[in-house]
Each structure stands twice: as C-alpha cells, then as structure tokens.
C-alpha cells in the first residue's frame, strides 16, 4: 500500500533506490572536499615554515644554490618584512653550523643581501634594472665594510686583509675539489709547486670579476623567476608585468666606462690591466642580460612559446653566449626591439 506521499508503507525515503544512489554519490564528493581541505592545510603550513630552512638547503645542495635567494624574495613580496629577517637568521645559522664562517659570510653577503634589499626596492617601484644594480652596489659596499672591519681588528691594511681573504678562498677551493680534478688543474699550469702558484695567481686575479658577475646574475635570475611566479599577484600592486624584464636596458652612460676599461686592457700590462679586465667583464655581463631581454622580445614578436622557447634559450646560453653579449652591447645604438615591433 502507498501513503499519501506516494511511498510504500514501511519504506523510508533513505531506503528508496533513488535516495540511496544520491547518498552514495555524495560521499565521494565529501571525501574529495575533505582531502582537498587537508592538502590546503598542509600546504599552508609548509609555506609558513619553508622560508626558515629551504634557502640554506638550496645553497648547500650545490646544484640548486642559484635558487637560494628565492624563498626570501617570495616571503618579502607576500608577507611581513620582519619575517624575512627571521628567516635570514635561521638560514644563516644553518649555513654557519654546517659549513663554517667563510661560507657563512659569502652566503650572507650574496644571498642574504638579495633577499633583504630587492623586495624593499621593488615596493619602492624602482625599475628592474635599478633593483638589480642597487642590490649589487649594496653587496659590494658590505664587502668593503667587512674588509675594513677585519683590517682594523687584525691591525693590518685593507689591501693586506683583502689578499688574506682571497688566499683563504683559494685554499677552500683547493680542498673542495676532487683529487683528480685538482691534480689536472695543477698539471695544466705546469705541475708541482710552480703549477699551484700559477693557478693561485690566475684564480685570484680573476676572482673579483667572477664574484661580481656571479652576484649580478644571481640577483637578475632570481628576480626573473620571481616575476614569472608572481606570488599573490604582487606585480599588479607595483605596476609591473611579466614582460617588464624583456624591456631591460642598461644606462646609456655605461658604454663609456665599458670602452674605457677595454682600452686599458689593450694598452697596459700588469695590475692596471687585471683590474680593468675585471671591470670590463662585469659591464659585459650587464650587456649580456640586455641581450637576453632582446632575445625574449624577439621570441614574443614571433610568438615562440613553451618548450621550444626554453630550448632556444638554452642553446644560446650554452653554445653561443657571445651572441648575447654582442646583441646587448649593440642594442644601445640600434634598438633591436623597436625594429622587432615594427616588423
């Protein structure tokens, strides 16, 4: 028999076939939403604790050390700047305890400075070129201050302290190399004690320029990754977008010290030539970044996207890096990107 609602007597709505199937279909949805909520909680917890140790882990990994400033940058553009200081303190402590004072100082001056200074400059609405350049200047000002402080504490001149720091860096480099690689390098410089001294001289002569290039590229690379990630869409808050870096352009006046330093390299010898060569290499690295921006504009003009774009970038960087330097240098006069837009 049926009651007035059309259901059989003794049969509840939950026992009806239609109600049972709808209840069963609702259960997977509830389980899915619960699992998603749990995953989001775990992700939120990870995002809170990761900046306090991930940078040190990346730096000590070796291969992924180039990404070590990125956790500080993400925290700096998405959270309270005070947390960046706290994260820097914990990561620096981890580096110091695991690798000693020399590596700790290098980490603090290179990675830590990028993590502290760049978010500050970004929210002051500086152009990307100014952000990287000012960060690089701050890094070298801190290096000069550190050398001065050590010189005063040890009662020596800054030049003597600088030579001591470079010598300790070379000793650390020798210890870190595998025995086979170390022996091959010594043999390439003549072998024996003479080979070690020649290797030491060549390394210390080019060391300032190499460190300058490393700091410049480290700041630029992490800024580019930060722009591509765009956490919390911070770019819209500072009036920028992902294509801003493709408009990168060095200051016009930079061409004159670049040419001047190269002239000193060509027409002098000894210490003046070595110093000028280090300066010239840093300037050309800046033009290499500009060449990379020109290449990105070319890819945008011809709508090169995805994996093919990454492969072309890799090909240019690995096989023909002088192309980037030349394109960036001559872009100051020929403005290749304007011609790309016109065509």
Residue pairs with C-beta under 8 A, 6 or more apart in sequence:
1 8
1 9
2 8
2 9
3 9
7 13
7 16
13 19
14 20
14 23
50 71
51 71
51 72
51 74
51 75
51 83
51 84
51 87
52 86
52 87
52 90
52 91
53 90
53 91
53 94
54 71
54 91
55 68
55 69
55 70
55 71
55 72
55 87
55 91
55 111
55 115
56 68
56 90
56 91
56 92
56 94
56 95
56 98
56 107
57 94
58 64
58 65
58 67
58 68
58 70
58 71
59 65
59 68
59 91
59 95
59 107
59 111
60 94
60 95
60 98
60 99
66 218
66 221
66 222
67 222
67 225
68 107
68 111
69 111
69 114
69 115
69 118
69 218
69 219
69 222
70 222
70 225
70 226
71 87
71 115
72 84
72 87
72 88
72 111
72 112
72 114
72 115
72 116
72 119
73 114
73 115
73 118
73 119
73 222
73 223
73 226
74 226
74 229
74 231
75 83
75 84
75 87
75 115
76 84
76 115
76 116
76 118
76 119
76 120
77 119
77 122
77 123
77 226
77 231
77 232
77 234
78 231
78 232
78 234
81 119
81 120
84 115
84 116
84 119
85 116
87 115
88 112
88 115
88 116
91 107
91 112
92 104
92 107
92 108
92 112
95 103
95 104
95 107
96 104
102 168
102 169
102 172
103 172
105 146
109 139
109 142
109 143
109 146
110 139
110 214
110 215
110 218
111 218
113 135
113 138
113 139
113 142
114 135
114 139
114 218
114 219
114 222
117 134
117 135
117 138
118 131
118 132
118 135
118 219
118 222
118 223
121 130
121 131
121 134
121 135
122 131
122 234
122 238
123 238
125 238
125 239
126 134
128 223
128 227
128 240
128 244
128 245
128 248
129 248
129 249
129 250
129 251
131 219
131 223
132 216
132 219
132 220
132 223
132 289
135 219
136 212
136 215
136 216
136 219
139 215
140 212
140 215
147 158
147 161
147 162
147 165
148 158
150 161
150 165
151 157
151 158
151 160
151 161
154 161
156 164
166 204
166 207
167 200
167 204
169 207
170 200
170 203
170 204
173 203
174 182
177 185
185 199
186 192
186 195
186 196
186 199
187 195
188 195
188 199
189 195
189 196
189 198
189 199
189 202
190 198
205 274
206 277
206 278
208 278
209 277
209 278
209 279
209 280
209 281
209 282
210 281
212 278
212 281
212 282
212 285
213 281
213 282
213 285
216 282
216 285
216 286
216 289
217 285
217 289
220 289
223 245
224 245
227 235
227 240
227 242
227 244
227 245
228 242
230 242
235 241
235 242
235 244
243 300
245 293
245 296
246 293
246 296
246 297
246 300
246 337
247 293
247 297
247 337
248 289
248 290
248 292
248 293
249 290
249 293
249 331
249 332
250 286
250 287
250 289
250 290
250 328
250 332
252 332
254 283
254 286
255 332
257 279
257 283
258 280
258 283
258 284
258 287
258 329
261 276
261 277
261 279
261 280
261 283
262 276
262 280
264 272
264 273
264 275
264 276
265 273
265 276
265 277
265 280
268 276
284 325
284 329
286 328
287 325
287 328
287 329
288 321
288 324
288 325
288 328
289 328
290 327
290 328
290 329
290 331
291 323
291 324
291 325
291 326
291 327
291 328
291 329
291 331
292 313
292 324
292 328
293 328
293 337
294 327
294 328
294 331
294 336
294 337
295 312
295 313
295 316
295 324
295 327
297 336
297 337
297 340
297 341
298 304
298 336
298 340
299 305
299 309
299 312
301 340
301 341
301 343
304 312
316 323
316 324
317 324
327 336
330 336
331 337
